């Protein structure tokens, strides 16, 4: 059995929301957020997560799925 933690961008506009997300195989939310930070996501102290495009970060995401752990043999 495997599990994943998906971070969703929390940017909201008047009639829409950002569809940005990052899927990880992290064991904890903290681990997922650390991986996201390395890929340009901004983690706000209030707990909201913002994708690189919405956070104004110039790092552009290259992948939407991040594998942190090796595949079991």
N, C-alpha and C positions, 0 to 999 in steps of 0.2 A: 504494500500500500504506500502511496506517496501523497504528499500534501504540498500545497503551494501557497504563498502569500502574495497577493496582488495589491500593489499600491495604485490608487486612482487619483488623478489630479483633482484638486478641490476648487478649481477656479469656476466661479459662477458668473454669468452675465445676466442681463435682464430676462431673457427668454430661453437661455440655453446654458449648457455646462460643457467644460472641456471633456473630451473622450479619451484623453491621454491615460495610459496605464502601463505599469511595469510588472510583469509576472516573474516571480523568483521561486526558487526551491528552498528559501531560507526557513530556518527552524523557529525564528522569532521575528517579531515586527522590527525590533531594533536592528537585527542583522539585515533584514530587507531594506531598511532605511539607509544603512551604511552603504549597501551596494548601490542604492539609488543615488546617493550623494556623489559617488564616484562617476556617475553617468549624467551629472548635471541637474539632478532634481534638487529642489530647495525644500527643506523640512522646517516648517515654521514652529516656534516654541509652543504655539497653542495646539499642535498636533495635526495641523493641515499639511498636506503634501502637494507640491506644485511641480509639474513637468518642466523640462528645460525651456520649452517655448513660452509657457505662461510665467515662468519665474524670471525671464529676461536673461537667462544664462546663455552664453554663446556656445556652450558645448551642445552639439546636436546629437540626439540619440541615434545609435547605430543599430540597436536591437531592442525589441520589446519583451524578450524573454531572457532571463539571466540565470544560468546554472552556476550555483555556488558550490555544490558538492559533486564529487565524481560519481559516475554510475556504479551501482554495486556489481560486483563480478558474479 
